[in-house]
Structure formats: structure tokens, C-alpha cells
Amino acid sequence: MVIGPDGCGFDMRSPSEMEADDARREADEAAHAPRMAVTSRIRRVAQPPDGYLPLSLFDEVRLADPVPLYAFEDVPADVTGLAVDYLSRVARGVPARDAFRVPLAGARLVGRSADAERLLAMVDGFSDRSVRAACLLCGFDAASRRGPARWRAGRVIDPGPATVYNVRRMVARTLRFMDRVGPVVWEGFTFDGGYTDRVTSGDGDLLTADGLWDLKVSRWPPNPTYTLQLLVYWRLGLHSTHPEYLRVRRLGLYNARSDTMWSVPAARIGADAVRAVERDVIGYADGL
């Protein structure tokens, strides 16, 4: 670069040299961009007031299990949700080691594999001992999904009778829901080939023949973060190497605590919202 008399710089490189330097800089910025899972990425996104995918677009169906749950649980809500999810998979015939693969990986990262294996050996159905072991095992999930630094020993206590009852009942509700929307074609679906520098990992809950579903146990109705998660999953799937996503015709949420499902036909989702999410949230160069 040459500095002129007015203090301005003149780049004397050839156009090809400048293009090559720009390409190297972009590659370096991509290599050092923040790495994060879907759930981490969507929490950092500023959405429109009602979200990119407003709940008002969804159809709501209450399944109304007449058997109530206890109001209080003594383990964190995310652990309850994971236990319901993984035990539901076991109930459908998935080997426990496969269903609990994420917390098992987390336990290895924090040097607690022996404890995790001991708990896994107790997961053999829906006895009190099995449900308690599942909850304790799910405590290692955060070490895998968020990194060992985010895991805290003792965060999950041995759950009491009310929590065990609630988990067992929510598993039963989830299985009934799956029978209603099935057949289930893929549990724990991933997005190989679709990840980007902004979304580097993530896996979802449930693919049926024509639907993509996320399972929740929140005490509150779905919020814009939940609906954005669905939209991101769908678009990641369509950019992935898995043809199963080409058959998705609706996106949905099921909350086992309220026993309620919300779903939206994919055709009802606006192209502008899809384009913005692909470009600004996921990081594809050209939305759509």
C-alpha cells in the first residue's frame, strides 16, 4: 500500500491479489466464528415481536389426559424433559445406551463414566429405581451439549416420589401422542451436511412420515424461541444429506406436561421468514 500526500492509502495490489486476500480473510473469520448448537444459537437471535414463526399460525389440539400431575418437582425442568424424551425412546424399543448416548458422552467428558454406566444399568423400564437413575444420568447431558465447563456436580439430586410419578406419567402421554401422529420414522434426528459456521451441531426429537416434532415439558405455552427452533430444524434438514426431510409437510410441538400439541403446515410459513432465518440465523449464503 502506498500513502498519498493527503494521507489516503492506495492499494497497489492487482485485483487477483486483493480477491485472494479477501478470500483468505473470509475463511479466517469463518474458522474463528462462534461455534454453537441450535439451542444456543436461537437464544442469541433478536426476533420480530411475535417471532419469525408466530404461534398464531399454529393449530392447537388438547389431548386432555384426565390423570393430573403433581405441581412440584425437585429436579431442574430441562432434566425432567430429557428424562421423558429418553425414556420414551426406550419404551419404543431403542436400546438404553443409544437413547442416553448424549449424557453418556457428557459423563466421559467430565471423568464420570463409571457413575454414568452404573446409572445406565439401572434403566430397565419404569420402576422407581429406573426413573430415578434416568434423571440422574440426564444430569450429564449439559456437559456434552454445552461443554464440560457448564456442568455442575450435584445440580441434579435423587428425585423424589412426585418427580418420579410425573416423569412416568409424561412418558405415557408422549407414547400416546406418538401413536396419534405416527408412524415415527426417526427419533433423535440430525442434520449432517446442513450445519454451518453459525450452527455447528444440534439434534431434534421426532420425525414422523410427514411431520417434524419437538417435545417439551414446559409449564408455559410455546414462545418464539420454541417456534424458531422448529423452523431452524426444518431448514437445516432440507439442507442436510438426509432425504427424510423432503417429506416434511408440517412442524409441531408437543408438551407432555399440558398434554397439548401445536402444529403448522409448512405451506403456511411465509417465504420472507424462511429466507431471513436461513440467512441471518443459520448462516446460509443465500436464503432459499
Secondary structure, DSSP 8 states (H G I E B T S, - for coil): -EE-TTS-EE--S-HHHHHHHHHHHHHHHHHTS---BHHHHHHT----TT-SS-GGGSEEEE---SS---S--SS-HHHHHHHHHHHHHHHTT--HHHHTHHHHHHHHHTT-HHHHHHHHHH-SSSSHHHHHHHHHHHTTHHHHHT-GGG--TTSS----HHHHHHHHHHHHHHHHHHHHH--EEEES---TTT--SS--B---SEEESSEEEEEE--SS---HHHHHHHHHHHHHHHHSS-GGGGG--EEEEEETTTTEEEEEEGGGS-HHHHHHIIIIII--SS--
